[in-house]
């Protein structure tokens, strides 16, 4: 059987990254464990979270998702089977930034909550233009040398700053970003395609797009005239107001029918086929939502189908 895993630096990951933003938010610990167990049982090994998840929820402090994951690792004894990604630098309402002491203390806090002694993929969550790239890359390199982090990555960064950070790593012989986590999906292509994707390709970075299903819009459950009871309904519903959104839904309907597949699977398969993309990132609140996401590993769209979706989303 062909190996479906994708390479991110020295890491080998499943073609679906499971988002941990819902753990401790819309999914309590019991529900989260059920989703995590089902994902792992299906061969999934790539789980993404952040130190700030889910500080935006009244009564939460941030760290809830990492705590749920730490409890899961402890109860299942499976930490070595999982490629674990988390992030540093975000905060609610004020960002924490990327000063060296923040990076250093942030990793210790994450390791404690996650109940592990290493993080496989450690992201700078948002760029901090007030901090020279030399400072945070050097701090991240120290974490790699200490064995606390295996690979480093960037999310929410401009092409200019990404290039600057990569060139500093190269010239200094320090740890270098191996991945980028951009906002990228069929109805939001402008942020990543172009300059940012070009820098990623030039330096061999793998992309792990977030909001891969546009807050649920690309699952097809949001339609004109329908109301959906979801914490993300407002974010997803806005895509119905654009011609692009409606065109994409129509194309997804057609291609999903041809493959007897879910719309979500087709949307993720389009993303997975794009240059530099290794593993789209999507979250599941319930076990029932998982199969459509995991099916991305098996769905290969034809060139004609990819073209149809690309044109519909232009």
N, C-alpha and C positions, 0 to 999 in steps of 0.2 A: 504494500500500500504506500502511495506517495506521502512524503512528509508534508503536512500542511503548515508547519510552523514557519514563522518569518523571523528574520534577523534584525535585531536592534543592538548595534555594537556587538558585544559578546553574549548578548542574551538571545534566547530562542523563545518566541512567544506565539500564542494562539492567534489566529486571524481575527478574533473578536476580543477587544479589551473590555472587561466588565467594569463599568463606572460605579464607584462607591459613594457618589454624592447622596444617594437616597438612604444609605444605611444610617440609622439614627435620626432620620427625617421622616420621609413618607413610608419607610419600612422600619418597623421596630426590630429589636434584636432577634426575636423568633423568626420573623419574616425574612430578615436579612440572612440568617443562617440557612434557611431553606433555599433561598436563591443561590447562595454561595455553594452549598452542597450540590445542588443540581448542576451548576456551572462546572464545578470540578469533576463531577461524575461524567459529564459529557466530554471531558478532555480539556476543558478550559484551564489556562494557567496564568493569565495576565490580568491582574486586578489593579485598578487605579483609584487613588484617593488623594486627599490633601489635608494638611493640618487645620485648615480653616473650615472644613465641612463639619457641621452645618451651622455656623455661627449666625447665619441670617434668620434662623428660626427663633421666635421669642422663647426665652428660657434656656436656649442652648448657648454654649460658650465657644464652640469650635473644638475639634478633636473627637466629636461623637462618632464619626465614621471610623477613624483610626482605632478607637476603643472597641467598637463592635468587631472590627477585623482582628484585633489583638486577642479578643476573647475567643473568636472562631479558631484562630491558629492554635491557641492553648488547648481548646477542647478537642480539636481534630488531630493535633500533632503533625500537621502537614506543611509547615512553613517552607521546608526545602523544596516542595513541589510547585510552589507559586512564584511567579515573577511579580514582585510587589513594587508599585510606583506610588510615590507620594510627593508632596510639593512644600515649598517654603516661600514666605514673603508676603502672602496675602493676609488681610485682617479685615474685620468688620467693626466699626465703619471705616477705620483708618488702616491703610496698608502698613505692614510691619517693615517692608523694604528689604534690601539685600546687603546691608552692612555686614561685615564679617562676623561680629558678635551675634547678630540675628541668625545667620546661617548656622553658626556653631551651636547656639542654644536651641534653635529650631529642630535640628536633627536629633538632639538628645531627648527633647519632649516627644517627638514622633516615635522614636525607638521605644520609649517607655510605654506609650499608649498601645503601640503595635505589638509589644511583648516579644521583640526580636532584637538581635544585635547587628542587623544589617538591612539596608534598603537596596533593592536591585536597581531601581531607576529613580533618581532624585531630581525633580524639576525646580527651577526658579519659576514661581507661579506667574508673576508679573515682572516685567523689567522695572528697574528702579534707576531712572536716568540721573539721579543725584549721586549714584555710586559708580566709580570707574569700573569697567569690566575687570581690570586687573585685581581689584579687591575681592569681588565675589568669586571669580574663577580660581584665585589662589586659595580662598576659603574652601571651595568645593573640592579642589585638588587635595587639600589636607585630609578631608573626609574620606576620599578614595584611598589615600596612602594609609590611613588608619584602619581601613577595612570596614568602615561604617556604611559606605556607599560603593556600589559596584560600577554604575555608569551614571552620567549626568545628562540633563536635558533642559530644554527651555520651552516655556509656554508664554503666549502673549508678549511678543517681542517684535520690534521693527526689523526689516531686512538689514538696515545699517548697523544696528547694535548687535544683531546676530553675527554678521560678518566680522565686526570688530572683536567680539568675544572669541570666535573661532580662530581668527588670525593671531590673537594674543596667545591662545592655547598652543597653536602650532609653533609660534616663534619662541615660546618659553618652555616647550616640552612638558606642559601641564595637562591635566585631564581636560578632555574636549567634549563638548556636547555631541551626543550621538543621535538625539531625537528632538523633534519639535512637536508640540501639541497646539495646533492652530484651530481656530473656529472655522470649520469647513464642512459643507454638505451641499446637496443638490440645489438648495435655494439660497445658500450663502457661500458664493465662490470667490468673491472679490478680495477678501482679506488675505487669502493664501495664494491663489493663483497669480502668477506674475513674479514680482521681485523676491518675495519670501520663499516661494517654492524653488526659484532659481538658485538662491543661496543654499537651500537645503540639498538640492541635487548636486551642486558643485562640490559640496563638502561631504556627500554621502550620508546625510542625515535621513532617518526614517521618520515619517509623519504619523502621528497617532491623533487623528482629528477628533475634537470634542464637539458636542451638540451634533453628532453625526446624523441624527434623525430630526434635527430642528425642533427640539423640545417636544417631540412626539408627532409633529405635523406630518412627517414622511411615513408614519405608520398607516395613514389613510383614515384614521378615526375622526379627523376634523374635516368636516364638509360644510359647504354653504347651507345655512339653515339648521345645523345640528348644534346642540349644546353638549359639552363634555365636562364631566365632573372630575377635574384634575387640578393639581397645584400649578400645572404649567399651561393651563388652557389659554391664559392671556397671551403668553409668549408664542404659542403655536398658532393661535387664531389669527394673528396679524398677517400670516402668510396667505390666508384666504383672500385678503384684500388686494393682492397683486396678481397681475396677469401671469407672471412667472410661476407663482404658486399653483394656480389652476392648471397651467400647461404641464407642469411637472406631475401633478396628480393624474392627469389624463394619460400621460406617457407611462407612469408607473402602473396604472390600472391595466393598460394594454399588455405590458411586458410581464407583469405578475400573472395575468391570466394565461399567457403562453407557456409559462413554466409551472403553473399550478403552485405558485409561491406567494408568500405574504409580501405586501408592499414594502415593509421594513427591510426584508431580506434583499429585495431588488435595489433599494436605495443604498444599502450598505455595500452591495456587490459593485455598484457603480463607483462608490468611493474607493473601495479596495483595489479597483482596476486603475486608479489614477497614478501618475508617476510619483514616486517617493512614498506613497502611502503603504504602511506596513500592516496596520491593525486599527480599524475604526473603533471608536470608543462609544459604547452605549450602555445605559443602565436599565435594570429591570427591577420593578418594585415587587413583582410576584413571580412565582415559578412559571406561571402560564405565559408570561411575556418572553421567556427565554428562548424557546425553540426557534422563533422567527429570527432572533438575533444570531444564534449559533449557526443557523443554516447558511450564513454568508460563507462559511468554510467550503461549502459544496456547490454553490451556485456560480457558474461562470457565464457571464453574458457574452453574446456575440458582438463582433465589431459594430454591426448594424444597430443592435440594441443600445450599446454604449453611445453611439452617435445620436440616436433618437433622444436619449435622456440629456445628453450634453446640449443639443440644440434646443430642447424644451426649456432647459434651465438657463439659457443664455441671457 
